[in-house]
Amino acid sequence: MKIFKWTLGVLLFLLLSIGRCTEQSTPSKTPQRRHPRSAEGGEEGKKCGYTFLVPEQKITGPICVNTNGPAAGSRKDEVTRMDIENLKDVLSKQKREIDILQLVVDVDGNIVNEVKLLRKESRNMNSRVTQLYMQLLHEIIRKRDNSLELSQLENKVLNVTTEMLRMATKYKELEVKYAALTDLVNNQSVTISLLEEQCLRIFSRQDTHGSPPLVQVVPQHIPNSQPYTPVLLGGNEIQRDPGYPRDVRPPPDPATSPTKSPFRVPPLALINEGPFKDCQQAKEAGHSNSGIYMIKPENSNEPMQLWCENSLDPGGWAVIQKRTDGSVNFFRNWDSYKKGFGNIDGEYWLGLENIYMLSNQDNYRLLIELEDWSNKKVYAEYSSFRLEPESEFYRLRLGTYQGNAGDSMIWHNGKQFTTLDRDRDMYSG
């Protein structure tokens, strides 16, 4: 009961205090008078701690004053719940704005990266365009150079055509000169034949068969098959020189004459026995002299005459070619080289067909002896030698080389035979 009375007393005191403070703040026309504050520690200061000055405006709500002792003054700075809510609203708005700004920043960052990539691609494209431009310049320059080269080639073609026309004109002129020289040579050949007959009459030489002229007759016109290489006519069969050995021969000069060779002045020996398979068989039969022998290879249908040389070690050599003084023309066609030509006891060529028959019946060696006019002799020897048939154009097959003349036949080994009318070699001329 006492507590209730105390509480009621406090409420009445508060009401009285409020009513008094309100009365002091009522507006009036009289000038406002400020009551002096009570001194600190006085009794009047304990009755009213605050004086409110309310502006002249309509008050729509109650005015509450906390007079719970000295702690009431310290609560004037406290934040109310409404302020907290307002602050939360502001903070939430700021957070949303921050999120929006973050999104904008992210979007702007992506845009910046894309712009950087676009700039990089632009630089790459500029480099590529520059490279293509340089290539275009090179192509333009190359085409210009090609056009210049083409014009130069056209000029060269025109020059070559002009040169060919000039050469054709010269060739026609040479044909006319060749015809004139042919007539002159034929006349000289006839004159030489007459002189040769007179010489034979002087030395009482009787020749019933008649010897060929020293200078062979030249054809009146160039053959049509080879217009640029005139063919010299001559016999296609090997024969004996009827004037060999010659009785009248000037003595050689010992200071200038070369060393004696078995191919230069061989002793004449005509062996009527045989025919033999080859010169080796003739030697084994007891014929050791060098001379003319009748040889019939195993696959041949008829015998042939050739020179067998026994003065060179070990003997039994079949001479398939002999050239000493240039008295026989070796500039011949295919048929001449196939059958053979020349004099068997002088210069001659045995013939491709005869060499083929002879070399394919056994294993043979090839010996080449050379001598110049300074008494120097060299030789070349091959371990094997044979020719292939005419269907292979008498292709040459040689073995290993030995000697001091140099292996010049290495370039001809495995090659086909070639003549002026059948060009079978690799040379374009």
C-alpha positions in Angstrom: 0.0 0.0 0.0 2.9 2.3 0.8 4.4 1.5 -2.6 1.2 2.4 -4.4 0.9 5.7 -2.5 4.5 6.5 -3.4 4.0 5.8 -7.0 0.8 7.9 -7.1 2.7 10.7 -5.5 5.4 10.6 -8.1 2.9 10.7 -10.9 1.1 13.7 -9.4 4.5 15.5 -9.1 5.2 14.8 -12.7 1.9 16.0 -13.8 2.3 19.2 -11.8 5.8 19.7 -13.3 4.5 19.2 -16.8 1.7 21.5 -16.3 4.0 24.2 -15.0 6.5 23.9 -17.8 3.7 24.1 -20.2 2.3 27.1 -18.7 5.7 28.8 -19.1 5.9 27.9 -22.8 2.4 29.3 -23.6 2.8 32.1 -26.1 1.7 35.5 -25.1 2.0 39.0 -26.4 4.0 40.1 -23.4 7.6 39.8 -23.8 9.1 36.6 -22.7 10.9 36.6 -19.5 13.5 34.0 -18.7 13.5 32.9 -15.2 16.8 32.6 -13.6 18.2 29.1 -13.1 18.6 28.1 -9.7 22.1 27.7 -8.3 23.7 24.4 -8.3 23.2 22.5 -5.2 20.2 24.7 -4.3 16.8 23.4 -3.4 15.1 25.3 -6.3 17.3 23.5 -8.8 16.0 20.2 -7.6 12.3 21.1 -8.5 12.9 21.7 -12.3 16.0 20.7 -14.0 15.1 21.9 -17.6 13.2 24.8 -19.2 11.7 24.2 -22.6 11.3 27.0 -25.2 8.7 25.9 -27.6 8.4 27.9 -30.9 5.2 29.4 -32.0 3.7 26.5 -33.8 0.9 24.1 -33.4 1.9 21.2 -31.2 0.1 18.0 -32.4 1.6 15.6 -30.0 2.5 15.3 -26.3 5.8 16.6 -25.0 7.4 14.1 -22.7 10.2 15.0 -20.4 12.3 12.5 -18.6 13.1 13.7 -15.1 14.5 10.5 -13.6 17.5 12.1 -12.0 20.8 13.1 -13.4 20.9 10.2 -16.0 18.2 11.8 -17.9 20.5 14.4 -19.4 22.9 11.7 -20.7 20.2 10.0 -22.7 19.6 13.0 -25.0 22.2 11.5 -27.4 20.7 8.0 -27.5 19.5 6.7 -30.9 15.9 5.7 -31.2 14.6 2.6 -32.9 13.3 4.7 -35.7 16.7 6.1 -36.4 18.1 2.6 -36.5 15.4 1.6 -39.0 16.2 4.7 -41.1 19.9 3.9 -40.9 19.2 0.3 -41.9 17.2 1.6 -44.9 20.0 3.9 -45.8 22.5 1.1 -45.5 20.4 -1.3 -47.5 20.1 1.4 -50.2 23.8 2.0 -50.2 24.5 -1.7 -50.3 22.2 -2.1 -53.4 23.9 0.9 -55.0 27.3 -0.8 -54.2 26.1 -4.0 -55.8 24.9 -2.2 -58.8 28.2 -0.3 -59.0 30.1 -3.7 -58.7 28.0 -5.1 -61.5 28.8 -2.0 -63.5 32.5 -2.3 -62.7 32.4 -6.0 -63.7 30.7 -5.2 -67.0 33.1 -2.3 -67.5 36.0 -4.6 -66.8 34.8 -7.2 -69.4 34.3 -4.4 -71.9 37.9 -3.2 -71.2 39.2 -6.7 -71.7 37.3 -7.0 -74.9 38.6 -3.7 -76.1 42.1 -4.8 -75.3 41.5 -8.0 -77.3 40.1 -6.0 -80.2 43.1 -3.7 -80.1 45.4 -6.7 -80.2 43.5 -8.3 -83.1 43.6 -5.0 -84.8 47.4 -4.8 -84.5 47.6 -8.4 -85.8 45.4 -7.6 -88.7 47.5 -4.5 -89.5 50.6 -6.7 -89.5 48.9 -9.3 -91.7 47.7 -6.5 -94.1 51.3 -5.2 -94.2 52.6 -8.6 -95.0 50.1 -9.2 -97.7 51.0 -5.8 -99.1 54.7 -6.7 -99.2 53.8 -10.0 -100.9 51.8 -8.1 -103.5 54.7 -5.8 -104.1 57.0 -8.8 -104.6 54.6 -10.4 -107.0 54.3 -7.2 -109.0 58.1 -7.0 -109.1 58.4 -10.7 -110.1 55.9 -10.3 -112.9 57.7 -7.3 -114.1 61.0 -9.3 -114.1 59.2 -12.2 -115.9 58.0 -9.8 -118.5 61.5 -8.5 -119.0 62.9 -12.0 -119.2 60.1 -12.9 -121.7 61.0 -10.0 -123.9 64.7 -10.9 -123.7 63.9 -14.5 -124.7 61.8 -13.3 -127.6 64.8 -11.2 -128.7 67.1 -14.2 -128.4 64.6 -16.3 -130.4 64.6 -13.7 -133.1 68.4 -13.5 -133.1 68.7 -17.3 -133.3 66.1 -17.4 -136.1 68.2 -14.8 -138.0 71.3 -16.8 -137.3 69.7 -20.0 -138.6 68.7 -18.2 -141.8 72.2 -16.9 -142.2 73.6 -20.4 -141.6 71.2 -21.9 -144.2 72.4 -19.4 -146.7 76.0 -20.3 -145.9 75.2 -24.0 -146.2 73.8 -23.5 -149.7 77.0 -21.6 -150.6 79.1 -24.5 -149.1 77.1 -27.0 -151.2 78.0 -25.1 -154.3 81.7 -25.0 -153.2 81.5 -28.7 -152.4 80.3 -29.5 -155.9 83.2 -27.6 -157.4 85.7 -29.2 -155.1 84.2 -32.6 -155.9 84.8 -32.1 -159.6 88.4 -31.0 -158.8 89.1 -34.0 -156.6 87.7 -36.4 -159.2 89.9 -34.9 -161.9 92.9 -35.2 -159.6 92.0 -38.8 -158.8 91.9 -39.6 -162.5 95.2 -37.8 -163.0 96.8 -39.7 -160.0 95.5 -43.0 -161.5 97.2 -42.3 -164.8 100.4 -41.4 -163.0 100.2 -44.6 -160.9 99.9 -46.6 -164.1 102.9 -44.9 -165.6 104.9 -45.7 -162.5 104.0 -49.3 -162.7 105.0 -49.5 -166.3 108.4 -47.9 -165.4 109.2 -50.5 -162.8 107.7 -53.4 -164.8 104.9 -54.0 -162.3 102.1 -56.0 -163.9 98.8 -55.8 -162.1 96.0 -57.7 -163.8 93.4 -56.8 -161.2 94.2 -53.1 -161.0 94.8 -51.3 -157.8 92.4 -48.6 -156.5 93.4 -45.0 -156.7 95.3 -43.5 -153.9 92.6 -40.7 -153.5 89.2 -42.2 -153.4 86.4 -40.8 -155.6 84.2 -38.2 -153.9 80.4 -38.3 -154.7 79.1 -35.5 -156.9 76.3 -34.6 -154.4 75.8 -34.9 -150.7 73.6 -38.0 -149.8 70.0 -37.1 -148.9 70.0 -39.2 -145.7 72.8 -37.1 -144.0 72.7 -33.6 -145.7 75.3 -32.2 -143.2 77.8 -35.1 -143.3 79.0 -36.2 -146.7 79.8 -39.9 -147.1 83.0 -41.0 -148.8 82.5 -44.0 -151.0 84.7 -47.1 -150.7 84.7 -50.9 -150.8 82.9 -52.8 -148.1 84.9 -55.9 -148.2 88.4 -56.6 -146.9 91.0 -57.4 -149.6 94.7 -57.8 -149.9 96.8 -54.9 -151.1 98.2 -56.2 -154.5 101.1 -53.8 -154.3 102.3 -55.3 -151.0 105.2 -55.7 -150.3 106.5 -52.8 -152.4 109.9 -53.5 -154.0 110.9 -49.9 -154.3 110.8 -48.2 -150.8 113.0 -45.3 -149.8 115.3 -46.1 -146.9 114.0 -44.7 -143.6 115.8 -41.9 -141.8 117.3 -43.4 -138.6 117.0 -40.1 -136.9 113.3 -39.6 -137.4 112.0 -43.1 -138.0 109.9 -44.6 -135.1 110.6 -47.8 -133.3 109.9 -50.9 -135.2 106.4 -52.2 -134.6 104.8 -55.5 -135.6 101.9 -53.5 -137.0 103.9 -51.3 -139.3 105.9 -53.6 -141.7 105.0 -57.2 -140.8 106.5 -60.1 -142.8 104.1 -61.4 -145.3 102.9 -64.9 -144.6 99.7 -66.4 -146.2 98.7 -69.6 -144.4 96.6 -71.8 -146.7 95.8 -74.4 -144.0 92.7 -74.3 -141.9 90.2 -72.8 -141.5 90.8 -72.4 -137.7 88.5 -71.5 -134.9 90.7 -68.5 -134.0 94.3 -67.4 -134.0 95.0 -69.2 -130.8 94.0 -72.5 -132.3 96.2 -71.7 -135.3 99.1 -71.1 -133.0 98.5 -74.3 -131.1 98.5 -76.1 -134.5 102.1 -75.1 -135.0 101.8 -71.9 -137.0 103.9 -69.4 -135.0 104.4 -66.8 -137.8 102.4 -63.7 -138.0 100.3 -63.4 -141.2 97.0 -63.9 -142.9 95.0 -66.9 -141.7 91.7 -68.4 -142.7 89.5 -68.2 -139.6 85.9 -69.7 -139.4 84.2 -69.1 -136.0 81.9 -71.9 -134.7 78.7 -70.0 -135.4 79.8 -68.6 -138.8 78.6 -70.0 -142.2 81.7 -69.1 -144.2 85.4 -68.4 -143.4 87.1 -65.0 -143.3 90.6 -63.7 -143.6 92.3 -61.9 -140.8 95.7 -61.1 -139.5 97.0 -63.2 -136.7 99.8 -61.5 -134.6 102.2 -63.9 -132.8 105.1 -61.5 -132.1 103.3 -60.0 -129.1 103.4 -62.1 -126.0 101.8 -64.6 -125.6 100.8 -64.7 -129.3 97.6 -65.8 -130.9 96.2 -62.3 -131.2 93.5 -61.7 -133.8 93.9 -58.2 -135.2 90.4 -56.7 -135.6 91.6 -53.2 -136.5 94.8 -51.8 -137.8 95.6 -48.1 -138.6 99.2 -47.0 -139.4 99.3 -44.3 -142.1 95.8 -43.1 -142.8 95.7 -44.6 -146.3 92.2 -46.1 -145.7 89.1 -43.9 -145.1 87.4 -44.9 -141.8 84.6 -42.3 -142.2 82.0 -44.9 -143.3 78.4 -45.9 -142.9 76.7 -48.7 -141.0 76.9 -51.3 -143.7 80.6 -50.7 -144.2 81.4 -51.2 -140.5 79.2 -54.2 -140.4 80.9 -56.1 -143.3 84.4 -54.7 -142.9 86.8 -52.7 -145.2 90.4 -52.0 -146.0 93.4 -54.2 -146.9 94.1 -57.2 -144.7 97.9 -56.7 -144.8 97.6 -52.9 -144.4 94.9 -50.8 -142.7 91.6 -52.5 -142.2 88.5 -53.0 -140.0 87.5 -56.7 -139.6 83.7 -55.9 -139.5 81.2 -55.9 -136.7 79.5 -59.1 -137.7 82.8 -61.0 -137.9 84.0 -59.5 -134.5 80.6 -60.6 -133.0 81.0 -64.2 -134.3 84.7 -64.3 -133.2 84.3 -62.9 -129.7 81.2 -64.9 -128.7 82.7 -68.4 -129.1 85.1 -68.2 -126.2 86.5 -65.8 -123.5 88.8 -63.3 -125.1 91.0 -60.4 -124.0 91.4 -57.1 -125.8 94.8 -55.5 -126.4 95.2 -52.0 -127.8 98.7 -50.9 -128.8 99.4 -47.2 -129.7 102.6 -45.6 -130.9 103.3 -41.9 -131.8 105.9 -40.4 -134.1 108.3 -39.8 -131.2 108.9 -43.5 -130.6 106.6 -43.6 -127.6 104.5 -46.7 -127.2 101.6 -47.3 -124.7 99.1 -50.1 -124.4 95.7 -50.8 -122.8 94.5 -54.4 -122.1 91.1 -55.6 -120.9 90.4 -58.9 -119.2 87.3 -59.7 -121.3 85.9 -58.5 -124.6 82.8 -59.3 -126.7 80.1 -57.7 -128.8 76.3 -58.2 -128.6 74.3 -59.0 -131.8 73.1 -56.5 -134.3 69.7 -56.4 -132.7 71.5 -54.7 -129.8 73.5 -52.6 -132.3 76.7 -54.5 -131.4 76.8 -53.2 -127.8 80.4 -53.3 -126.3 81.2 -55.4 -123.2 84.6 -55.0 -121.6 86.3 -56.3 -118.5 88.8 -54.7 -116.1 91.6 -52.5 -117.4 95.3 -52.6 -117.1 98.1 -50.7 -118.9 99.7 -47.3 -119.3 97.6 -45.7 -122.0 94.7 -44.7 -119.8 91.2 -46.3 -119.6 89.6 -44.3 -122.4 87.3 -47.2 -123.3 85.5 -46.9 -119.9 83.2 -44.3 -121.5 82.3 -46.8 -124.3 81.7 -49.9 -122.2 78.0 -50.9 -122.4 77.3 -48.5 -125.3 76.0 -49.3 -128.7 78.0 -48.8 -131.9 77.4 -45.6 -133.8 78.1 -44.5 -137.3 77.5 -41.4 -139.4 74.1 -42.7 -140.6 73.0 -44.5 -137.3 73.6 -42.2 -134.3 73.3 -44.5 -131.3 75.5 -42.6 -128.8 74.5 -40.2 -126.0 76.2 -37.2 -127.6 73.8 -34.8 -129.2 76.1 -33.8 -132.1 
